[in-house]
């Protein structure tokens, strides 16, 4: 124990001098003090000196450094499996009755000598023991990671975890358990018996498709102890089969993939159910069905290939676009065209405007409607009549030169692989009308011309934007040679097709002009929070979130739930919490500057059936986990062995810790009694001497 003060110890002699001065002034002699004996006066002065000096010394805020000893009990973490897979097979009454009491009894027994921290785990970790068994997913690895974060250290004595060893979320728990550095004791629950069962193991499908398209679905079907039986795999929409196939179980165990095609018949988020016909004797029938959702888009882009005359370039462009999902193409010629150009999202103008065909009226209709265009120049193009193009051509002549393409190194409009760039620069030259080429104001060059071995700054391909309308131009004909060269050099036309598709997508993409936009994931898993974001723009398309925004959610039975968005940054966010599985429609509303803005939509909450996909307990995982951590694995009826084993472990014992601490000297009781004793002694002696 040592002494320190908040102020300098050099002031301590002043405290003593203050006590001496006070005592001298009080007992210096004369008057009543003169009547006392010298010895009594000295004794009274000493008492008063000590009291005043100590009180003055306390003004220096003295602290005493002491050694504090603390005994901590080891922490035993007890984790119970709260997932629903324990109810899929086995004696559920015993789990919730007899075993629940035994586990709680184990916690109480260990609590006499250890600090027991109990948890229930499934897809998360919750304090306390719960036997509701409602967890939709199991993450064992998370248990050990949370224990590592919260309890890792010398105070952690052991981990006791029960369950069936089945996990369907997170990583392999073995590594996380070993990192704890303490024994892990496991309690094996569930049933390891493989019963007759038929289940939908997995479903693979696209995330989006387009209305009218047939999208592929791959179904994995698994069966146990059903060899020789036949079933049917069906895909249902609103209770009606839209695709199906018969399957015969010819092995045990049995696993097969069933490819199916489903036609997208309605737009929006569509929910389908994959079902296998139930067989007699199945242990679990809940895993015979599995739902999935797919977003069906009703926004196919229409591309019009409008040419001055038949040309192989048109066939090359059309072949590249045929591989682009969501796009349809139409070939027409300017001479005598009577179709509705307004119905298209992009028009490819091949050698238009032309010096031989009068298409001015048609081109004016395209410009008036603001339809994006992609112009391909040739010897028949009327270069003097180009309007709004990405390039300007000066001094055009009726001859052509051959020019290859060079991709600018700083091109940021598209993301191109190095292999794509090498292919484009090795493609054969285009036939470019002779003239002086320059980029129009605000245009971006996709490729520059290289004449022979001489690179130039003349653009070969360029794009530009006028207001909301985008334009592209290719300053030469002969694109069909590029496609053939791609096949010859690379064995594929993927590089050429990618270039055509990127340009087409850039030009035809529809810009969202809605001022109130609501976005969310098309599907949510049951148990996960439903998060919906919204953005609001004023007439200048500046984000604002001053007005209140609301949303009404309607389930399949017509029940409505009302919500209000919270402001987040410059937008809005809504947390609708967890919702039951099913399909929901919603309508969001807000009012800005007196104008009512709405946005409708729908979403789907998918039910979780992963806990029913595997009902055979994996006790091997528990045995390996216990063996690697020097723990013990026991069945559910041998919990007493765990308590006895833990009590015998010399590594799981209370630990004594000593650490330095500081305490105010004035807080010590004996100091108080010392001062009280001195004052009492002085008062008693003064009374006996006949003074006060």
Buried (B, 14 or more C-beta within 10 A) or exposed (E): EEEEBEEEEEEBEEBBEBBBEBBEEBBEEEEEBEEBEEEBBEBBBBBBBBBBBBBBBBEBEBBBEEEEEEEEBBBBBBBBBBBBBBBBBBEEEEBBEEBBEBBBEBBEBBBEBBBBBBBBBBBBBBEEBBBEBEBBBBBBBBBBBBBBEBBEEEBBBBBBBBBBBBBBBBEEBBEBBEEBEBBBBBBBBBBBEEBBBBBBBBBEBEEBBBBEBEBEBEBBBBBBBBEEBEBEBBBBBEEEEBBBEEBEBEEEEBEBEBEBEBEBEEBBBBBBBBBBBEBEEBBBBBBBBBBBBBBBBEEBBBBBBBBBBEBBBBBBBBBBBEEBEBBBBBBBBBBEEEEEBEEBBBBBBBBBBBBEBEBEEBBEBBBEEEBBBBBBBBBBBBBEBBEEBBBBBEEBEEEBBBBBBBBBEEBEEBEBEEEBBEBBEBBEBBBBBBBEBBBBEEBBBBBBBBBEEEEEEBBBBBBBBBEEBBBBBBBBBBBBBBBBBBBEEBEEBBBBBBBBBBBBBBBBEEEEEEBBBBEBEBBBBBBBEBBBBBBBBEEEEEEBBEBEBBBEBBBEEEEEBEBEBEEEEEBBEBEBEEBEBBBBBBBBBBBBEEEEBEBEBBBBBBBBBBBBBBBBBBBEBBBBBBEBBEBBBBEBEEBEEBBEBBEEBEEBEEEEEEEEEEEEBBEEEEBEEBBEEBBEBBEEBBEEBEEE
